[in-house]
Amino acid sequence: MTTEGVIIAAGQSKRMSPDLKLLLTIEDESVIRRSIFSMMPFVSRLIIVTGYHHDAVLHHIEDIQGIETIFNCNYMEGMYSSVIAGLSATRGEHTFLLPADCPFVCPQVYKKMSVLDDDIVVPLYQGNPGHPVRLSRNAIDSLLKEDHESLRAFIQHNPHQRIEVECSGILIDIDTMDDYQQALKFHKNKEGYLERNQ
């Protein structure tokens, strides 16, 4: 059963301007590289969808072996256009889909979601949905044929499996500078917890 991955890194990051949020660092690694490295062990192929900051993102990740990048020329139409662009390039039986500003997805999330065979799988933390979403080939084909306003709308209109995970990181994305400061605190607290419980 082949599983691929799509990471969306095409947005304008208007609320973080002039900073490019995906290149901001958390400890010694950038937001986007953390997102990439969290997913890589669990997929056979990883596609990064670029857009507004294409050149900066491409230069920042070009040294990472085993990833592919595609440019969404319709990125100004919003994130869903990048979702469509990324999923259109997939071939696998299942695909993980993750926004690039979600750097704290735990390995056990990917592991737990990977054993399920449902068409659409959404992780929950304490009942709250987060990232990544996992889609089957059947679900992807349906999404590409149907007309929806967003990925959320597509999921809501189709049967999907919701699975509880023990990873609050699935709820964390970075849209503002305050989000970034909270992410730094989250990482510091997480690392401290791991050190105390080794």
Summary of the structure (lengths in Angstrom):
residues: 198
radius of gyration: 16.0
end to end distance: 34.0
largest distance: 49.9
contacts: 649
relative contact order: 0.18
helix: 43%
strand: 22%
